[in-house]
Amino acid sequence: MKINWWPWGVLTLICLVLLSFFVLYPLAVLFGNSVVDDGGNYSLAAFIALARDSEFTLAFKNTLILGFSVTACTVLVGVPFAYMVARYEFPLKNLVAVLPIMTIVIPEIIVGQSWLLILGNNGLVTNFFADLGIELPSFYGWTGMVFSMTLVYYTYIYLGVLAALRGFDGQLEEAGLSLGTSPFVTKMRVLVPVMLPAVLVNALVVFTLVVGNFALSMLLGSRVPLLSVMTYNTFVSEMGGSPALQSAMSVVSIAIVAIVLFFQKRVVERKMYTMTQGRAPAPVRVRSGAGLLFTLSVGLVILASMLPLVIVFVGAFTETSGPVMRWGSWSLSSLQRALQAAPEPIINSLKFSSIATLVGVGFALLVSYLTIKKRNLFTQTLDYIVVLPLTISGTVLGIALVQTFNTGWLILAGTSGIMVLAYTVRRLPFAVRNASSTLFNIPDSIEEASISLGVSPLMTFFKVILPAMKASLISAAILMWVTTISELSASVVVYTGGLETMPITIFRQVDGGRLGLASAYGAALVSVILVPIVVAIKVFRINLFSSK
């Protein structure tokens, strides 16, 4: 494949060097530290110690059980929900458009905090039933983790299956019915093979997200040994000591995700499924009992998805005394303390996220253009490396960055730079994929026509390509902003005193039992997330979260 070295070949090499240094190199250091002892000699002692550690074995088993349990629950919620939305018309159906928004807007730390305010030991619902003499089961542990993670991740299944159903040719189902096959058998033979790839692919995504989950596991699963939490605790306890054990745990986490991705590539994607694109069946209007049931089901799912947003704002204005929330007694003390007495986490979040968004979107713009419009051998490699952070949990990424940049000629550990770096690397794949969406629809002939008129390739890029990418870049910037400002798993590993962000502060306040102050920071966090989304929708008229 011929390479046009100037300017695109040179820019590709620059991007490769940067990604290799900030992504591949930290991972290489992490893997290297896992097989080196304190004396610098090759050793598998860390892995042997893990294999003999009963607590690690239990954490490993629990992580897999949690992954399978949450994945199964998301399928049980997402598949029927998608089928119901795709095939039927009923009241409240239009409200399902908010579901993707809920997944993106509400940080996991807010979800965990809010459900603790509702169902925790001093939660609103817990106290209500306690006054009636009814003791609810503890929300901590398996119950809380499976419940909250299902609400966070079921949207992946829902959106994937919904897209498959809307692309399905209804004539195939009609043909089966015309041959005398029962509706149930027809759906099993015709519809299920269409939905299955979407279910499997997105189920594997959910599984990897659950395995790497930190916020909800830490808040709700303190009584359940889990790999992500154990890795973090080992890192904290080994600060300044040998990195072998924390590195070995991180490698195990990466290995789990790698096996899942291998299964996806070798089994799921190679399995032959046939889907005919065509006219989707017209939705059937349901009335009476069925309509009421559908409406109640949708209302319940939407309520559960939106409740954390409501609770976090209510909690911010509620009078508190440590972990005790005096529901019905209103106060501004928590908000005043967060906004006036201790605004540093808010300022840090805004600063780090703004820089990471600018850097990430700019880099994503260049990478997406190179990998789609200027493809060569190097751009293929670039495309592989840029998505690599998707396979790494935030905790593991943070550990790798700290181990790499705490010594040598470039010391970032303990500085604002490592916070921005963690944000950028962690969320760059999302920005790249979002920025790429418009490029597929821009014909090469437009660019070629500009160059043929004497305009340089670089000026053509800025005058022709860049304006056409305006909507996708705004979407990428918003997505980058929303995901970076709510980032916890990587930032909680790399931060030091004075660099606390809102998610870190919320985590620390909840852990310390100061739920009112946590709610105040949570309300501030949600507010700065919602503002750019509202601006994009109302000012720029960008349909960010269409369900159609």
C-alpha positions in Angstrom: 0.0 0.0 0.0 1.5 3.3 -1.2 2.2 5.9 1.5 1.8 9.6 0.9 4.5 10.8 3.3 3.8 14.5 3.3 1.9 15.5 5.2 -0.3 12.5 6.2 2.5 9.9 6.5 4.5 12.1 8.8 1.4 12.9 10.9 0.6 9.2 11.1 4.0 8.4 12.5 3.7 11.2 15.0 0.4 9.8 16.2 1.9 6.3 16.4 4.8 7.6 18.5 2.6 9.4 20.9 0.2 6.5 21.3 3.1 4.0 21.7 4.7 6.2 24.4 1.5 6.9 26.4 -0.4 3.6 25.8 1.8 0.8 24.8 4.8 1.7 26.9 2.9 1.9 30.2 1.4 -1.5 29.5 4.8 -2.9 28.7 6.1 -1.5 32.0 3.1 -3.1 33.8 3.7 -6.5 32.2 7.5 -6.2 32.9 7.0 -5.4 36.6 4.7 -8.4 37.0 7.6 -10.8 36.2 10.4 -9.0 38.0 11.3 -9.4 41.6 12.7 -6.8 44.0 16.2 -7.4 42.8 15.3 -6.8 39.1 15.5 -10.5 38.2 13.0 -12.4 36.1 10.5 -14.2 38.4 7.0 -15.5 38.5 6.8 -15.2 42.2 4.0 -12.6 42.1 1.7 -14.9 40.0 2.6 -17.9 42.2 1.7 -15.9 45.3 -1.6 -14.9 43.8 -2.4 -18.6 42.9 -1.7 -19.6 46.5 -3.7 -16.7 48.0 -7.2 -17.8 48.9 -8.5 -14.3 49.1 -7.4 -13.6 45.5 -8.9 -16.9 44.4 -12.2 -15.9 46.0 -12.0 -12.4 44.5 -11.3 -13.9 41.0 -14.3 -16.3 41.4 -16.6 -13.5 42.7 -15.6 -11.3 39.8 -16.6 -13.9 37.2 -19.8 -14.7 39.1 -20.7 -11.0 39.2 -19.9 -10.6 35.5 -22.1 -13.4 34.5 -24.9 -12.4 36.9 -25.1 -8.8 35.8 -24.8 -9.8 32.2 -27.7 -12.2 32.5 -29.8 -9.6 34.3 -29.1 -7.0 31.6 -30.2 -9.5 28.9 -33.4 -10.3 30.8 -34.2 -6.6 31.1 -32.8 -5.3 27.8 -34.1 -7.9 25.3 -37.9 -7.8 26.3 -37.7 -4.0 26.6 -36.2 -3.6 23.1 -38.8 -6.0 21.7 -41.6 -4.1 23.4 -40.4 -0.7 22.1 -39.8 -2.0 18.5 -43.0 -3.9 18.1 -45.7 -2.0 20.1 -47.2 1.4 20.5 -48.3 2.4 24.0 -48.3 5.4 26.3 -45.0 6.7 27.5 -43.1 5.0 24.7 -41.6 8.2 23.6 -39.9 8.5 27.0 -37.5 5.7 26.2 -35.5 8.2 24.2 -34.1 9.3 27.6 -32.5 5.9 28.4 -29.3 6.4 26.5 -29.0 9.8 28.1 -29.3 8.3 31.6 -26.5 5.9 30.9 -24.1 8.6 29.8 -25.3 11.5 32.1 -25.4 9.7 35.4 -21.9 8.8 36.6 -21.6 5.4 38.3 -20.5 7.0 41.5 -23.8 9.0 41.5 -25.8 5.8 40.9 -24.2 4.0 43.8 -24.5 7.0 46.1 -28.1 7.6 45.2 -29.2 4.0 45.8 -27.4 4.1 49.1 -29.5 7.2 50.0 -32.6 5.2 49.1 -31.8 1.6 50.2 -28.7 2.0 52.4 -28.7 1.5 56.1 -30.1 5.0 56.6 -31.8 5.2 53.3 -35.2 6.9 52.6 -37.0 3.6 51.8 -35.1 1.7 54.5 -36.2 4.1 57.2 -39.8 4.1 55.9 -40.1 0.4 56.3 -38.2 0.4 59.5 -40.9 2.7 61.0 -43.5 0.1 60.0 -41.5 -2.6 61.8 -40.2 -4.1 58.5 -36.5 -4.7 58.1 -35.3 -4.8 54.5 -32.4 -7.0 53.4 -29.0 -5.2 53.3 -28.4 -3.4 50.1 -24.6 -3.9 50.5 -23.0 -6.8 48.8 -24.4 -8.9 45.9 -27.9 -7.4 46.0 -26.7 -3.8 45.6 -24.0 -4.5 43.0 -26.2 -6.7 40.7 -29.1 -4.3 41.0 -27.2 -1.1 40.4 -25.0 -2.5 37.6 -28.0 -3.9 35.8 -29.5 -0.5 35.7 -26.3 1.1 34.5 -25.5 -1.5 31.7 -28.8 -2.8 30.4 -29.0 0.0 27.9 -26.1 -1.7 25.9 -28.3 -4.7 25.3 -31.4 -2.6 24.8 -29.9 -0.4 22.1 -28.2 -3.3 20.3 -31.3 -5.4 20.1 -33.5 -2.4 19.2 -31.3 -1.7 16.2 -31.4 -5.3 15.1 -35.2 -5.4 15.3 -35.6 -2.2 13.4 -33.4 -3.5 10.6 -35.3 -6.8 10.4 -37.4 -7.5 7.3 -40.9 -8.3 8.6 -41.7 -10.2 5.5 -39.7 -13.1 6.7 -41.8 -13.4 9.8 -45.0 -13.0 7.7 -43.8 -15.8 5.4 -43.4 -18.2 8.3 -46.9 -17.4 9.6 -48.3 -17.9 6.1 -46.9 -21.4 6.0 -49.0 -22.3 9.1 -46.1 -22.1 11.6 -47.2 -20.9 15.0 -46.2 -17.3 16.1 -43.9 -18.6 18.8 -42.1 -21.1 16.6 -41.8 -18.5 13.8 -40.2 -16.0 16.2 -37.8 -18.7 17.5 -36.7 -19.7 14.0 -36.7 -16.3 12.3 -36.4 -13.5 14.8 -34.0 -15.1 17.4 -31.2 -15.6 14.9 -31.4 -11.9 14.0 -31.3 -10.7 17.7 -28.7 -13.2 18.8 -25.6 -11.5 17.4 -26.6 -8.2 18.9 -27.3 -9.9 22.3 -24.0 -11.8 22.3 -21.8 -8.9 21.2 -23.3 -6.4 23.7 -23.4 -9.0 26.5 -19.7 -9.5 26.1 -19.3 -5.7 26.3 -21.3 -5.6 29.5 -19.3 -8.5 31.0 -16.0 -6.7 30.4 -17.4 -3.5 31.9 -18.6 -5.3 35.0 -15.2 -7.1 35.4 -13.5 -3.7 35.4 -16.1 -1.8 37.4 -14.6 0.1 40.4 -17.1 2.7 41.6 -20.1 0.5 42.3 -17.9 -2.5 43.4 -16.1 -0.3 46.0 -19.2 1.5 47.3 -21.5 -1.5 47.5 -19.3 -4.5 47.5 -17.0 -3.9 50.4 -18.1 -7.2 51.9 -17.5 -9.1 48.7 -13.9 -9.6 47.6 -13.6 -8.5 43.9 -10.6 -8.3 41.6 -11.0 -4.6 40.8 -11.2 -3.6 44.5 -8.4 -5.9 45.5 -6.2 -4.5 42.8 -6.8 -1.0 44.0 -6.3 -1.9 47.7 -3.0 -3.7 46.8 -1.8 -0.7 44.9 -2.6 1.6 47.8 -0.9 -0.7 50.3 2.2 -1.1 48.1 2.7 2.6 47.3 6.5 3.1 47.4 7.2 -0.6 47.6 7.5 -3.5 45.1 5.0 -3.2 42.2 5.1 -6.9 41.4 1.9 -7.9 43.1 -0.3 -5.0 41.9 1.1 -5.5 38.4 0.3 -9.3 38.5 -3.2 -8.5 39.5 -3.6 -6.0 36.8 -2.3 -8.5 34.2 -4.9 -11.0 35.4 -7.6 -8.4 34.9 -6.3 -7.6 31.4 -6.2 -11.4 30.6 -9.9 -11.8 31.5 -10.9 -9.1 29.1 -8.5 -10.4 26.4 -10.1 -13.8 26.6 -13.5 -12.3 26.2 -12.5 -10.3 23.2 -10.8 -13.4 21.7 -14.1 -15.3 22.1 -15.9 -12.4 20.5 -13.6 -12.4 17.5 -13.2 -16.1 17.0 -16.6 -17.4 17.9 -19.3 -14.7 17.8 -18.2 -12.7 14.8 -17.3 -15.8 12.8 -20.6 -17.5 13.4 -22.8 -17.1 10.4 -25.9 -15.1 11.0 -28.1 -13.8 8.2 -30.1 -10.7 8.5 -32.1 -9.3 5.6 -32.5 -5.5 5.7 -36.0 -4.5 4.8 -39.3 -3.2 6.0 -39.7 -3.6 9.7 -43.2 -4.6 10.9 -45.4 -1.7 11.8 -45.7 -1.3 15.6 -49.0 -2.7 17.0 -51.0 -0.4 19.2 -51.9 -2.1 22.5 -54.8 -1.1 24.6 -56.6 -2.1 27.8 -54.8 -4.5 30.1 -51.8 -5.1 27.8 -51.3 -1.4 27.2 -51.5 -0.7 30.9 -48.9 -3.4 31.6 -46.5 -2.1 29.0 -46.9 1.5 30.2 -46.2 0.4 33.8 -43.2 -1.6 32.8 -41.7 1.3 30.8 -42.5 3.7 33.6 -40.8 1.5 36.2 -37.7 1.2 34.1 -37.5 4.9 33.4 -38.2 5.7 37.0 -35.4 3.4 38.2 -33.0 5.0 35.6 -33.9 8.6 36.5 -34.2 8.2 40.3 -30.5 8.7 41.0 -30.7 12.1 39.4 -33.7 13.1 41.5 -32.3 11.7 44.8 -28.9 13.4 44.4 -30.5 16.8 44.1 -32.9 16.2 47.0 -30.0 14.9 49.1 -28.0 18.1 48.4 -30.8 20.2 50.0 -31.5 17.8 52.9 -30.3 18.5 56.4 -27.7 15.9 57.5 -25.8 14.7 60.5 -22.9 12.5 59.3 -24.5 9.4 57.6 -28.0 10.3 58.9 -30.2 12.1 56.3 -33.1 14.1 58.0 -35.5 13.6 55.1 -38.1 16.4 55.0 -35.8 18.9 56.7 -34.2 21.2 54.2 -30.8 22.9 54.5 -28.3 24.7 52.2 -25.3 23.9 54.5 -24.0 21.1 52.3 -24.2 23.1 49.1 -22.6 26.1 50.8 -19.7 24.0 52.1 -19.2 22.4 48.7 -19.4 25.6 46.6 -17.8 28.1 49.0 -15.7 26.4 51.6 -14.3 23.6 49.5 -14.6 24.3 45.8 -11.3 22.8 44.8 -12.7 19.5 43.6 -15.1 21.4 41.3 -12.4 23.6 39.9 -10.0 20.6 39.4 -12.7 18.7 37.6 -13.5 21.6 35.3 -9.8 22.2 34.6 -8.7 18.7 34.0 -11.8 17.7 31.9 -11.5 20.9 29.7 -7.9 20.2 28.9 -8.5 16.5 28.3 -11.5 17.3 26.0 -9.5 19.8 23.9 -6.5 17.5 23.6 -8.7 14.4 23.1 -11.0 15.8 20.4 -8.1 17.4 18.5 -6.2 14.1 18.5 -9.3 12.1 17.7 -10.0 14.4 14.8 -6.6 13.7 13.3 -6.6 10.0 14.0 -10.1 9.4 12.6 -9.2 11.3 9.4 -6.0 9.3 9.0 -7.6 5.9 9.6 -10.6 6.5 7.3 -9.4 8.8 4.6 -5.6 8.2 4.4 -5.4 4.4 5.1 -2.1 2.6 4.8 -0.2 0.0 6.7 0.6 2.5 9.5 -2.9 3.8 9.9 -4.1 0.2 10.4 -1.7 -0.1 13.3 -2.8 3.3 14.6 -6.5 2.1 14.5 -5.6 -0.9 16.6 -3.7 1.0 19.2 -6.2 3.8 19.7 -8.9 1.3 20.7 -6.6 -0.5 23.1 -7.7 1.5 26.2 -11.2 0.0 25.8 -9.8 -3.3 26.9 -8.2 -1.9 30.0 -10.1 -1.1 33.2 -9.5 2.4 34.6 -7.8 1.0 37.7 -5.3 -1.0 35.7 -4.6 2.0 33.4 -4.0 4.3 36.4 -1.6 1.8 37.9 0.3 1.5 34.6 0.6 5.2 34.3 1.9 5.7 37.8 4.4 2.9 37.5 5.7 4.4 34.2 5.8 8.1 34.9 7.0 8.2 38.6 10.7 8.0 37.6 12.8 8.8 34.6 13.1 11.9 32.4 9.3 12.5 32.3 7.9 12.5 35.8 4.1 13.1 35.8 3.1 11.2 39.0 1.8 13.7 41.5 1.1 16.4 39.0 -1.9 17.7 37.1 -0.4 16.2 33.9 -1.0 12.6 34.9 -4.6 13.4 35.7 -5.1 14.9 32.2 -3.2 12.0 30.7 -5.4 9.4 32.4 -8.5 11.2 31.3 -7.4 11.5 27.7 -6.1 8.0 27.2 -9.1 6.4 29.0 -11.7 8.2 26.9 -9.9 8.7 23.6 -11.5 5.7 21.8 -15.0 7.1 22.4 -14.0 10.4 20.9 -12.3 8.8 17.9 -15.4 6.6 17.1 -17.7 9.6 17.5 -15.5 11.9 15.3 -15.3 9.2 12.6 -19.1 9.0 12.1 -19.3 11.8 9.5 -16.2 10.9 7.6 -17.7 7.8 6.1 -20.3 9.9 4.4 -17.9 12.5 2.9 -17.0 11.4 -0.7 -13.3 11.5 -1.6 -14.2 13.3 -4.8 -14.9 16.6 -2.8 -11.4 16.6 -1.4 -9.9 15.6 -4.7 -11.7 18.4 -6.5 -10.3 21.0 -4.0 -6.8 19.7 -4.4 -7.1 19.8 -8.2 -7.9 23.5 -8.0 -4.6 24.1 -6.4 -5.5 24.0 -2.7 -3.0 22.2 -0.5 -4.0 19.0 1.3 -3.8 20.7 4.7 -5.8 23.7 3.6 -8.4 21.3 2.0 -8.7 19.5 5.3 -9.4 22.8 7.2 -11.7 24.3 4.6 -13.6 21.3 3.3 -13.3 18.3 5.7 -13.4 20.2 9.0 -16.6 22.1 8.4 -18.4 18.9 7.3 -17.4 17.3 10.6 -18.8 20.0 12.8 -21.7 18.0 14.2 -19.7 14.9 14.9 -16.9 16.9 16.6 -19.4 18.6 18.9 -20.8 15.2 19.7 -17.3 13.9 20.3 -16.5 16.8 22.5 -19.6 16.4 24.6 -19.1 12.7 25.0 -15.4 13.3 26.0 -16.5 16.0 28.5 -19.2 13.9 30.1 -17.1 10.8 30.4 -13.9 12.5 31.6 -15.5 14.7 34.2 -17.3 11.7 35.7 -14.2 9.5 35.6 -13.2 7.8 38.9 -11.5 4.4 38.4 -8.3 5.8 36.8 -8.2 9.2 38.5 -8.6 7.7 42.0 -5.3 5.8 41.4 -3.2 8.6 39.9 -4.3 11.6 42.0 -2.5 13.0 45.0 -3.4 15.6 47.6 -4.7 18.8 46.1 -5.8 17.1 42.9 -9.1 15.7 44.0 -11.9 15.9 41.5 -15.7 15.8 42.1 -16.0 12.0 41.6 -13.0 11.3 43.9 -14.5 13.7 46.6 -17.9 12.0 46.3 -16.3 8.6 46.7 -14.3 9.8 49.8 -17.4 11.5 51.3 -19.6 8.4 50.9 -16.8 6.2 52.3 -16.6 8.5 55.3 -20.4 8.6 55.8 -20.8 12.3 54.9 -23.8 11.7 52.5 -25.0 15.3 52.5 -21.8 16.7 51.3 -21.4 13.9 48.8 -24.9 14.8 47.5 -23.9 18.4 47.1 -20.8 17.5 45.0 -23.0 15.1 43.1 -25.5 17.8 42.3 -22.7 20.0 41.1 -21.2 17.1 39.0 -24.5 16.4 37.3 -25.1 20.1 36.6 -21.9 20.6 34.7 -22.6 17.4 32.8 -26.1 18.5 31.7 -25.1 22.0 30.6 -23.2 21.1 27.4 -25.8 18.5 26.5 -28.6 21.1 26.7 -26.5 23.6 24.8 -25.8 21.1 22.0 -29.5 20.2 21.7 -31.0 23.7 22.1 -28.3 25.9 20.5 -26.6 23.7 17.9 -29.7 21.5 17.2 -27.7 18.3 17.4 -29.8 15.2 18.1 -27.3 13.5 20.4 -29.5 10.7 21.8 -32.1 9.8 19.3 -33.9 6.5 19.9 -35.1 6.3 16.3 
